[in-house]
Amino acid sequence: MALFSFRTRNPERDRRSDAARLQSIKQAIRDVVVETERERDGFRRRYDDASVNAAFSFENMENEGETEKTSAQVDDLTQVLTKFSQRIDFLEKQMAFMQEIDEAITTFENANGIGQAEPKSG
């Protein structure tokens, strides 16, 4: 007769808990990627609008001669375009990083039999 009786949890219950935990992390990552895509798309639209304005301002300078106002406008738009481009690039880096994390979690799940009906032995 055993002096102590220890009960262990069902391994299937542990696997489901682990899978749910990792799925929660993956969902949060996917939500951040979608949010980041929206921000990037907004910056792209604004970049396109600023590009059109810069083109018209530059064309106006060529047709009517350079004025201080037009020159300042082109300079401002050039700075804006540079900032938009930098932000878009950084948002795309963030999305790539988040996708790498998501893939790393999937690799971890597969290597450890998480999310599968039968855990891998080994």
Z-matrix of the N, CA and C atoms (Angstrom, degrees):
N
C 1 1.447
C 2 1.526 1 108.17
N 3 1.321 2 115.86 1 131.10
C 4 1.453 3 121.19 2 -177.92
C 5 1.520 4 110.27 3 -76.99
N 6 1.338 5 114.95 4 138.74
C 7 1.459 6 119.05 5 177.82
C 8 1.520 7 112.01 6 -74.66
N 9 1.321 8 114.81 7 -35.59
C 10 1.455 9 119.84 8 -179.40
C 11 1.520 10 108.91 9 -121.50
N 12 1.276 11 115.68 10 141.89
C 13 1.465 12 119.86 11 178.38
C 14 1.528 13 107.72 12 -120.13
N 15 1.317 14 115.33 13 112.70
C 16 1.460 15 120.67 14 178.26
C 17 1.507 16 109.35 15 -106.25
N 18 1.280 17 114.91 16 131.51
C 19 1.466 18 119.50 17 175.77
C 20 1.519 19 107.80 18 -105.60
N 21 1.290 20 115.68 19 135.97
C 22 1.460 21 119.78 20 175.63
C 23 1.519 22 107.92 21 -106.86
N 24 1.310 23 113.50 22 155.87
C 25 1.460 24 117.64 23 178.53
C 26 1.514 25 109.66 24 -73.57
N 27 1.277 26 114.28 25 153.99
C 28 1.457 27 121.15 26 175.96
C 29 1.522 28 108.30 27 -63.07
N 30 1.332 29 118.63 28 128.84
C 31 1.466 30 120.53 29 -179.86
C 32 1.531 31 112.90 30 -58.26
N 33 1.311 32 117.25 31 -31.52
C 34 1.470 33 120.40 32 177.89
C 35 1.524 34 110.29 33 -65.68
N 36 1.294 35 117.85 34 -37.52
C 37 1.468 36 122.09 35 176.86
C 38 1.527 37 110.22 36 -64.95
N 39 1.338 38 116.86 37 -42.30
C 40 1.466 39 120.77 38 176.61
C 41 1.525 40 110.79 39 -61.43
N 42 1.320 41 116.27 40 -44.44
C 43 1.463 42 120.90 41 -179.47
C 44 1.527 43 110.56 42 -61.55
N 45 1.326 44 116.82 43 -43.33
C 46 1.475 45 120.25 44 178.78
C 47 1.532 46 110.68 45 -64.25
N 48 1.329 47 117.45 46 -40.28
C 49 1.467 48 121.05 47 177.96
C 50 1.526 49 110.57 48 -62.87
N 51 1.330 50 115.92 49 -44.95
C 52 1.465 51 120.33 50 178.87
C 53 1.522 52 110.94 51 -62.65
N 54 1.325 53 116.34 52 -43.81
C 55 1.470 54 120.97 53 -179.30
C 56 1.532 55 110.23 54 -63.38
N 57 1.328 56 116.76 55 -43.30
C 58 1.468 57 120.25 56 179.81
C 59 1.526 58 110.89 57 -63.47
N 60 1.324 59 116.99 58 -40.80
C 61 1.466 60 121.44 59 179.65
C 62 1.530 61 110.50 60 -62.18
N 63 1.325 62 116.11 61 -47.47
C 64 1.463 63 119.66 62 -179.11
C 65 1.527 64 111.83 63 -69.12
N 66 1.329 65 117.17 64 -35.97
C 67 1.463 66 119.30 65 176.59
C 68 1.518 67 111.47 66 -64.24
N 69 1.314 68 116.13 67 -35.16
C 70 1.467 69 120.56 68 177.09
C 71 1.535 70 110.44 69 -62.79
N 72 1.321 71 116.25 70 -42.82
C 73 1.474 72 120.57 71 178.33
C 74 1.527 73 109.86 72 -65.07
N 75 1.333 74 116.46 73 -44.98
C 76 1.462 75 120.55 74 -179.18
C 77 1.530 76 111.14 75 -62.67
N 78 1.330 77 117.18 76 -38.21
C 79 1.463 78 120.13 77 178.54
C 80 1.520 79 110.60 78 -65.98
N 81 1.322 80 116.93 79 -40.66
C 82 1.469 81 120.21 80 177.65
C 83 1.527 82 110.07 81 -61.87
N 84 1.321 83 116.73 82 -42.00
C 85 1.464 84 120.76 83 178.11
C 86 1.517 85 110.45 84 -62.47
N 87 1.318 86 117.08 85 -45.10
C 88 1.473 87 120.47 86 179.72
C 89 1.528 88 111.14 87 -63.28
N 90 1.322 89 116.72 88 -38.00
C 91 1.468 90 120.13 89 176.95
C 92 1.527 91 110.77 90 -62.48
N 93 1.326 92 116.64 91 -41.16
C 94 1.462 93 120.78 92 178.73
C 95 1.533 94 110.16 93 -66.18
N 96 1.316 95 117.58 94 -39.61
C 97 1.468 96 120.83 95 178.49
C 98 1.532 97 110.07 96 -62.17
N 99 1.324 98 117.35 97 -44.60
C 100 1.468 99 120.77 98 179.08
C 101 1.527 100 110.53 99 -62.66
N 102 1.315 101 116.85 100 -43.39
C 103 1.469 102 121.75 101 178.02
C 104 1.532 103 110.78 102 -61.80
N 105 1.322 104 116.08 103 -41.82
C 106 1.466 105 121.38 104 179.86
C 107 1.524 106 110.92 105 -68.03
N 108 1.335 107 117.10 106 -38.29
C 109 1.465 108 120.71 107 176.93
C 110 1.531 109 110.62 108 -61.38
N 111 1.338 110 115.67 109 -41.63
C 112 1.469 111 119.52 110 178.60
C 113 1.525 112 111.42 111 -62.00
N 114 1.329 113 115.74 112 -43.53
C 115 1.460 114 119.53 113 178.75
C 116 1.529 115 110.48 114 -63.57
N 117 1.329 116 116.39 115 -45.20
C 118 1.467 117 120.50 116 179.39
C 119 1.525 118 110.99 117 -60.61
N 120 1.325 119 116.94 118 -43.00
C 121 1.466 120 120.72 119 -179.81
C 122 1.527 121 111.50 120 -63.85
N 123 1.329 122 116.30 121 -36.87
C 124 1.459 123 120.25 122 175.79
C 125 1.525 124 111.69 123 -64.41
N 126 1.327 125 115.89 124 -42.56
C 127 1.464 126 119.27 125 176.81
C 128 1.524 127 110.95 126 -65.70
N 129 1.310 128 117.87 127 -36.81
C 130 1.476 129 120.03 128 178.01
C 131 1.527 130 110.60 129 -62.58
N 132 1.337 131 116.41 130 -42.35
C 133 1.478 132 119.44 131 178.64
C 134 1.525 133 110.07 132 -62.68
N 135 1.311 134 116.05 133 -44.60
C 136 1.461 135 119.26 134 179.66
C 137 1.520 136 111.21 135 -66.82
N 138 1.323 137 117.29 136 -35.74
C 139 1.463 138 121.86 137 176.11
C 140 1.535 139 109.22 138 -61.77
N 141 1.333 140 116.31 139 -46.29
C 142 1.470 141 120.34 140 179.65
C 143 1.529 142 111.29 141 -61.18
N 144 1.332 143 116.03 142 -43.37
C 145 1.469 144 120.02 143 178.34
C 146 1.531 145 111.01 144 -62.21
N 147 1.319 146 116.44 145 -44.43
C 148 1.471 147 120.38 146 179.68
C 149 1.530 148 110.35 147 -65.17
N 150 1.331 149 117.58 148 -35.78
C 151 1.472 150 121.19 149 177.85
C 152 1.526 151 111.12 150 -62.78
N 153 1.321 152 115.42 151 -43.12
C 154 1.468 153 119.71 152 178.55
C 155 1.520 154 109.66 153 -63.53
N 156 1.328 155 117.00 154 -45.39
C 157 1.469 156 120.44 155 178.84
C 158 1.526 157 111.38 156 -60.98
N 159 1.329 158 116.18 157 -40.53
C 160 1.465 159 119.96 158 179.57
C 161 1.532 160 110.35 159 -65.09
N 162 1.324 161 116.01 160 -41.00
C 163 1.468 162 119.70 161 -179.87
C 164 1.529 163 110.54 162 -63.48
N 165 1.336 164 116.55 163 -44.42
C 166 1.465 165 119.70 164 178.96
C 167 1.527 166 111.44 165 -64.71
N 168 1.332 167 116.08 166 -40.66
C 169 1.463 168 119.71 167 179.16
C 170 1.525 169 110.72 168 -64.55
N 171 1.322 170 116.58 169 -41.82
C 172 1.457 171 120.87 170 179.45
C 173 1.532 172 110.77 171 -66.03
N 174 1.332 173 115.40 172 -41.56
C 175 1.472 174 119.59 173 177.82
C 176 1.527 175 110.08 174 -63.13
N 177 1.315 176 116.24 175 -40.12
C 178 1.458 177 121.30 176 178.03
C 179 1.529 178 110.38 177 -61.76
N 180 1.344 179 116.53 178 -39.90
C 181 1.468 180 120.56 179 177.60
C 182 1.520 181 110.80 180 -62.92
N 183 1.319 182 116.50 181 -40.43
C 184 1.464 183 120.34 182 -178.85
C 185 1.525 184 111.41 183 -69.05
N 186 1.319 185 116.26 184 -39.16
C 187 1.470 186 120.84 185 -176.24
C 188 1.522 187 113.19 186 -78.75
N 189 1.325 188 116.87 187 -40.10
C 190 1.460 189 120.16 188 -172.44
C 191 1.518 190 113.22 189 -111.83
N 192 1.300 191 116.45 190 1.73
C 193 1.463 192 119.36 191 -178.47
C 194 1.511 193 110.77 192 89.96
N 195 1.291 194 114.25 193 154.06
C 196 1.462 195 120.46 194 -176.98
C 197 1.525 196 110.23 195 -78.03
N 198 1.317 197 114.46 196 129.89
C 199 1.465 198 120.33 197 172.96
C 200 1.525 199 107.59 198 -118.04
N 201 1.304 200 116.17 199 162.77
C 202 1.469 201 119.40 200 178.86
C 203 1.518 202 110.93 201 -59.65
N 204 1.322 203 115.43 202 -42.25
C 205 1.463 204 120.49 203 -177.95
C 206 1.522 205 110.81 204 -63.15
N 207 1.315 206 117.17 205 -48.23
C 208 1.462 207 121.38 206 -178.44
C 209 1.521 208 110.58 207 -66.84
N 210 1.312 209 116.85 208 -41.08
C 211 1.454 210 121.32 209 178.64
C 212 1.529 211 110.74 210 -62.50
N 213 1.314 212 116.64 211 -43.06
C 214 1.463 213 121.16 212 178.13
C 215 1.528 214 110.69 213 -64.59
N 216 1.322 215 115.94 214 -38.60
C 217 1.462 216 121.04 215 179.32
C 218 1.532 217 110.39 216 -63.83
N 219 1.331 218 117.22 217 -44.40
C 220 1.464 219 121.22 218 179.00
C 221 1.532 220 109.62 219 -64.21
N 222 1.329 221 117.56 220 -42.30
C 223 1.468 222 120.89 221 177.76
C 224 1.530 223 111.50 222 -61.28
N 225 1.329 224 116.47 223 -44.77
C 226 1.465 225 120.88 224 178.57
C 227 1.525 226 110.84 225 -61.59
N 228 1.324 227 115.93 226 -45.61
C 229 1.461 228 119.37 227 -179.52
C 230 1.531 229 111.73 228 -64.96
N 231 1.311 230 117.00 229 -34.81
C 232 1.465 231 120.93 230 177.00
C 233 1.527 232 110.27 231 -63.26
N 234 1.329 233 116.24 232 -43.16
C 235 1.466 234 119.87 233 177.51
C 236 1.521 235 111.50 234 -64.38
N 237 1.325 236 116.01 235 -42.22
C 238 1.463 237 120.92 236 179.23
C 239 1.526 238 110.01 237 -61.74
N 240 1.332 239 116.39 238 -45.29
C 241 1.465 240 120.21 239 179.80
C 242 1.526 241 111.11 240 -61.11
N 243 1.316 242 117.14 241 -39.82
C 244 1.459 243 121.05 242 178.46
C 245 1.525 244 110.74 243 -63.24
N 246 1.330 245 116.59 244 -45.15
C 247 1.467 246 120.64 245 179.82
C 248 1.525 247 111.38 246 -65.39
N 249 1.338 248 116.80 247 -42.73
C 250 1.466 249 120.24 248 177.65
C 251 1.524 250 110.43 249 -60.96
N 252 1.317 251 116.36 250 -44.28
C 253 1.466 252 121.22 251 -179.18
C 254 1.529 253 110.71 252 -62.32
N 255 1.322 254 117.43 253 -42.69
C 256 1.460 255 121.10 254 178.46
C 257 1.524 256 110.95 255 -63.57
N 258 1.326 257 116.27 256 -41.66
C 259 1.469 258 119.83 257 -179.38
C 260 1.526 259 110.27 258 -66.93
N 261 1.304 260 117.32 259 -42.97
C 262 1.468 261 121.42 260 178.69
C 263 1.529 262 109.71 261 -59.73
N 264 1.323 263 116.71 262 -45.39
C 265 1.468 264 120.86 263 178.98
C 266 1.528 265 111.13 264 -59.59
N 267 1.345 266 116.16 265 -44.12
C 268 1.460 267 119.09 266 -178.43
C 269 1.527 268 111.52 267 -67.78
N 270 1.322 269 117.51 268 -38.17
C 271 1.466 270 120.28 269 177.33
C 272 1.525 271 110.71 270 -63.59
N 273 1.316 272 116.91 271 -38.56
C 274 1.461 273 119.90 272 177.59
C 275 1.530 274 111.45 273 -66.64
N 276 1.332 275 117.36 274 -35.40
C 277 1.469 276 120.70 275 174.63
C 278 1.528 277 110.23 276 -63.73
N 279 1.333 278 116.15 277 -41.35
C 280 1.462 279 119.85 278 178.57
C 281 1.522 280 110.69 279 -61.43
N 282 1.330 281 116.67 280 -44.78
C 283 1.461 282 119.88 281 -179.62
C 284 1.527 283 111.09 282 -62.71
N 285 1.317 284 116.88 283 -42.68
C 286 1.468 285 120.43 284 178.49
C 287 1.531 286 110.28 285 -62.14
N 288 1.331 287 116.75 286 -42.05
C 289 1.463 288 121.28 287 178.76
C 290 1.527 289 110.91 288 -62.03
N 291 1.320 290 116.82 289 -45.40
C 292 1.469 291 120.81 290 179.39
C 293 1.530 292 110.55 291 -63.05
N 294 1.312 293 117.20 292 -39.57
C 295 1.461 294 120.25 293 178.79
C 296 1.530 295 111.08 294 -66.61
N 297 1.330 296 117.02 295 -34.98
C 298 1.469 297 120.24 296 175.39
C 299 1.529 298 110.51 297 -63.98
N 300 1.316 299 116.62 298 -40.84
C 301 1.470 300 120.21 299 178.35
C 302 1.529 301 109.49 300 -63.42
N 303 1.327 302 116.65 301 -44.44
C 304 1.464 303 121.06 302 178.96
C 305 1.533 304 110.10 303 -58.78
N 306 1.328 305 116.45 304 -44.50
C 307 1.467 306 120.64 305 179.24
C 308 1.529 307 110.97 306 -65.54
N 309 1.329 308 117.57 307 -37.48
C 310 1.462 309 120.84 308 178.04
C 311 1.530 310 110.86 309 -63.91
N 312 1.318 311 116.49 310 -38.87
C 313 1.466 312 120.06 311 177.71
C 314 1.525 313 109.76 312 -65.18
N 315 1.325 314 117.14 313 -43.53
C 316 1.468 315 120.69 314 178.35
C 317 1.526 316 110.54 315 -61.14
N 318 1.325 317 117.13 316 -42.62
C 319 1.467 318 121.07 317 177.42
C 320 1.525 319 110.22 318 -61.10
N 321 1.335 320 116.83 319 -43.65
C 322 1.462 321 121.88 320 178.02
C 323 1.529 322 110.39 321 -61.27
N 324 1.333 323 116.09 322 -44.94
C 325 1.469 324 120.17 323 178.77
C 326 1.527 325 110.61 324 -59.06
N 327 1.320 326 116.11 325 -48.59
C 328 1.466 327 120.55 326 -178.37
C 329 1.527 328 112.02 327 -63.44
N 330 1.320 329 116.83 328 -41.32
C 331 1.460 330 120.92 329 -178.88
C 332 1.529 331 112.38 330 -67.71
N 333 1.331 332 116.06 331 -24.68
C 334 1.462 333 120.18 332 -176.12
C 335 1.519 334 113.86 333 -112.03
N 336 1.325 335 116.68 334 9.83
C 337 1.460 336 120.48 335 176.21
C 338 1.511 337 114.05 336 68.40
N 339 1.297 338 116.78 337 24.44
C 340 1.467 339 120.45 338 -179.79
C 341 1.525 340 107.91 339 -89.05
N 342 1.309 341 115.46 340 135.42
C 343 1.460 342 119.53 341 179.46
C 344 1.519 343 112.56 342 88.77
N 345 1.318 344 116.92 343 0.15
C 346 1.454 345 121.46 344 177.35
C 347 1.533 346 108.37 345 -106.66
N 348 1.316 347 115.79 346 155.59
C 349 1.469 348 120.12 347 -179.23
C 350 1.527 349 111.16 348 -62.92
N 351 1.309 350 116.74 349 -43.04
C 352 1.459 351 121.68 350 -179.94
C 353 1.528 352 109.30 351 -117.34
N 354 1.314 353 118.85 352 122.19
C 355 1.457 354 119.91 353 178.29
C 356 1.527 355 110.80 354 -63.21
N 357 1.332 356 115.35 355 148.25
C 358 1.462 357 120.85 356 176.87
C 359 1.523 358 108.67 357 -72.20
N 360 1.289 359 115.25 358 143.53
C 361 1.462 360 118.24 359 175.50
C 362 1.520 361 109.02 360 -96.71
N 363 1.274 362 116.58 361 151.35
C 364 1.462 363 115.85 362 176.83
C 365 1.442 364 110.98 363 139.68
